[in-house]
């Protein structure tokens, strides 16, 4: 009986967490399409402050963690209605909130290198975890070896085709041609060195090649221009949304949802949607893998570890996992404000940051860090 009650409660808690994530995913673009960028930034700021309070309570009061997913469910609808009502009024008291939202927008743009670096680091974590798991699976049977080799070959071919298809749009200036040549050469040499030193495998290297091709494609100026991304029409659609007469939310919910659908399908460029989905997915996967890094995983209820007794890597992991909702909201808000022309150079920085991180991992990993399956051990301290 106790087990069934626990399963029901866990299912309800998971549903509450999914509901909260769905609210964040829906409400931010809804505000951006129905009102204006200032209203979107205000809602993003309020959601970030709420997530900071929620995550801090989760970290310092673990006894409340069972009830927190349910307590925050009504908060996001309240913040959405507050934002709509605030922009419906002409009260002068709202201007300090708008000033705060404007500063929040500037902060999001200044944090661009942090968000880009987080994506690259999370990608390396997920790719290496996948390579390690594939190495273990390959030791079990020849069937798994064949399937993994076919999958790696498909990833190599896909990445090469993707790069060739994007090259003509990338090599428009001597600088971008040089950046591409240096990055591609570094990727090839690091792959060969990893194979020669037995510090990588085809699964890891093929996935990294695929991620490299993905970033190269996003570095293409034509990727944004093809869909009007970063153009005057793209930003005019935002201004036009805010310049329209205010329409109440609850009485015209279907109207706002149809406007949101039109905003997503026609205004938001497809590369942005792909980048948004990838970044959110890779950060979520990395948050699941982080507790497994090192000897001290996230402690279970039966194996509590005092904060002062934790390794530095375990403390950092616990803090990052505790505040993952805040990271989720800020990363999502930043991507909705993405400006493609300026982001091209940050994409190139992400390519080289990822390659340097992988090179350091290959350098720090030695034969003593392998387990009986031949998979690489994690080095974080």
Order of alpha helices (4+ residues) and beta strands (2+ residues): alpha-alpha-alpha-alpha-alpha-alpha-alpha-alpha-alpha-alpha-alpha-alpha-alpha-alpha-alpha-alpha
